[in-house]
């Protein structure tokens, strides 16, 4: 505790933040880019200066680098390692440049030209540029970006990831966008498909002898699907956490042979022999869920049950960068499966490639409409199974006071 207090006091004695950044990007007639970045720093404590690293791809060039500072005296140095330009900006309190700054608000202005960033395809020009990179060690509250073009006519644009965009609009031929808070080690980029008639030459970009418009839109479509899938997973994550917290109490309850009681006398245990989807529909999912209404956790539990019953095989050759891999067991006869279990297998089969289902690649191919249709079909099949009489046998009323739960279990 004492060590923590000492570290906390030391941390509070010296820190900095970036409340705002402005990025001005001018696309030239030949595809060359001129950039002006204004980074607003708030320093608490004593600091000697700041660094700015500008990454470069092998075919990109940078020129005409200038640095200016308001709020302090300064000097700067430039280091070129080939893969990046490192700018070291030293900040001082005095004109002699001997005393480092303390407790100040500083604006550091970087301006430079970049060549060969814009790609010229046969049918369209593409601009893809990170206005905020993942190497920043602190978050930024807002990034205001202005992209200056010849015209907005025919221009298609995207900001990735889309959930970091607060608003965007055109002002004549200038695209203006404001981001939300960008966490540390996160990036934010602009991507544009620009008509070729906005350029007089291709000298400042790079020529690619193929069509690019459709490929750009497909890439963005796949990326949007991946973002949706990740958001879907994060939506169900709290439910998984909740189940993991409740499950130990359920085990204790089962071990002690607990009884589910109403106002009168009741006997029996929770179900033990039915498929997870049926149990999910019978037992409900959350306070507002109605009995007989299967939910998404029942769909996921069906996948787990198919793994347990060896209809799906987990590939144990696991690599972190590839994620979990599943295989459909061709030796298992699916005729013994219920209709809703076959639906789940058919859904997974859409993502099979060379006999393997890579869960980390599902987001690249999943479509929201397709998943919704499969899920609704699966839900109808579960409901049909329940209406076939299973639901009525689960709850037997005795003298309006007693309720018997038949034997069943999730898995």
C-alpha positions, 0 to 999 in steps of 0.5 A: 500500500505504501509503495502504491501511494508513493508511485501515485504521488510521483505519477500525479507530479508529472503527466500530460494530455492531448485535449485536441488535434487538428489535421489539415490534408490537401490533395494536390493535382498530381496526388501529392499530399500536403499535411499540417498537424496541430497537436495541443498538449497540456503539461503538468510538471517539468518536460524537456520536449515531445517526439513525433514519429511519422511511419513511411512505407517503402514506396512513400517519400516525405519532404519539406518538413517544418516544425513550429511551436506556440507557448514555448521556445523550441528547437528540433532535430530530424532522424530518418531511419528509412521506415519512419521519420522521427522529429524530436522537439525540445521545449524551453521556458527561456529564450536561451533555451536552457530551462525545460518547460513546466505546467504549460499548454503548448501547440506543436505544429508539424507540416510536411509533404508526402509523395506516392500515398495516393494510388491511381487505379485505372478507374479511380484514385484511392487515398488511405491515410491514418490521421491518428496512429496507434503509437500515441501513448495517451488518448486524444479527446477529439481529432478534427480532420479537413480533407481538401479536394477539387470537388466533392462530386463522385467522391466516396469516403469512409472513416475507420473504425466508424464508431470513432466518428462523431460527425462529418460534412462537406463544406464546398469541396472540403470534407470536415470530420470530428472524431470522438475520444480515441483511446491510447494505442488506437488508430483512426483513418480516412479512406476515399475513392476519388474520380480521376478527373480531379487530377492533372497528372499522377506524378505525386502518387503511385500507378496501379494497372488494374481497376480499384473501385469495386475492390475498395468497396468490397474491402470496406463492406467486409470491414463493416461486417467484421466490426458488426460481428465484434460488436455482436460478440461484445453484446453477448459477452456480459451474458456469458460472464453472468452465466459463469458467475451463476453457474457455481451456485447452480452446481451447489444447488444441484449437489444439495438437491434443492427444490424450486418452490412456489407458494405451495409445495413443489418437488423435482429438479431442473431438466437434465436430458433435453438439448440446451436450446430446449432448456434455454427456452423452458428456463428463460434467459433474463428477467424479461424473457418469456418461458418458451422463447429461445435466445441467442445463448441457446444458439451458442449453447447448441454449438457447444453441445455439437462439439461435446457430441463430436458433430463438431471437432475442435482443432487442437493445433491452436495458434493465437494469431489464427484463433479457434478452428472447428471441423465438421465431423463427416463420420457422424450421421446427422439424421439423428440430429433435430432440425434446429441442430441441423440449422446450426450446422448448416450456418457454420458450414457457410464458413468452412474452407478446406474443411476448416472453420476459422472462428477469427475469419467468420467476421470477414464473411458474416452478413447481418441479414444472413445471420438474422434469417438463420437465427429466426429459422432456428428459433421457429424450429425450437418453438415448434419442438416445444409446442409439440407437447414438451413444454406442457409436460414440463409444468404440471399444475397440482391443486394450483399450488404445486409445480413439478419440474421434470428431469432435464439439463443444459449439458 
